[in-house]
């Protein structure tokens, strides 16, 4: 007897399909069917007819990404955010809010029926948000290094290694947007502010780019010549680069400006370097 698991999936990875979205599965992917075979479509909304590229295939279902909306469903609306849908900060800006609420209500009902066996669980209506946007007072952003300098934003949808610079996020308030953009601008080196160079040095060091961190720390120390911590950071970075003389010069400047005992230990480490190894 042939079972469903014995039949090969009717689609292949990277295949282009035209599909009609029937509903939203739990988690938000659109549900489409190809001769009865289920395809979960990211960025597909109920009523849409889309072109989609298959990204994953299993025996019982496949996953795909909508690449073009051929015909928009009646629930699709224009997303207000200029970064949508590339940004991974939120989803469903392009789904009418009333449909979002109804879909979430149905997810709860389906979960109670399927997982808990409660077919007629009494559910109160969802209390909708007073405002769909600008309601968050806390956001977490990520820094990344670009050719223009440090940038600050959110991860690209589906990627943890790529940061998208954000100018205006519709989740946070106008004040929140100004704070993020101000921090980003402050982090970018403008050639004069020692604080910006110290910030850049920390970012480069966290990235493991010690040579770039040393250059930024050097600029910070030159623009803040009475800052003992700036010279200490510069000396420590030069020590990591095995630059004996450079490290000693910076660390002794830090000592003269009142740096503490840790600098003494760093000086001892620098003195232990062979002069021939100096960078």
Buried (B, 14 or more C-beta within 10 A) or exposed (E): EEEEEEEEBBBEEEEEBEBBBBEBBEEBBBBBEBEEBBBBBBBBBBBBBBBBBBBEBEEEBBBBBBEEBEEBBEBBBEBEBEBBBBBBBBBBBBBBEEBBBBBBBBBEBEEBEEEEEEEEEEEEEEEEEEEBBBEBEEBEBEBBBEEEBBBBBBBBBEEEEBBBBBEBBBBBBEEBBEEBBEBBEBBBBEEEBBBBBBBBBBBBBEEEBBEBBBBBBBBBBEBBEEBBBBBBBBBBBBBBBBBBEBBBBBBBBBBEBEBEEEBEEBBEBBEEBEEEEBB
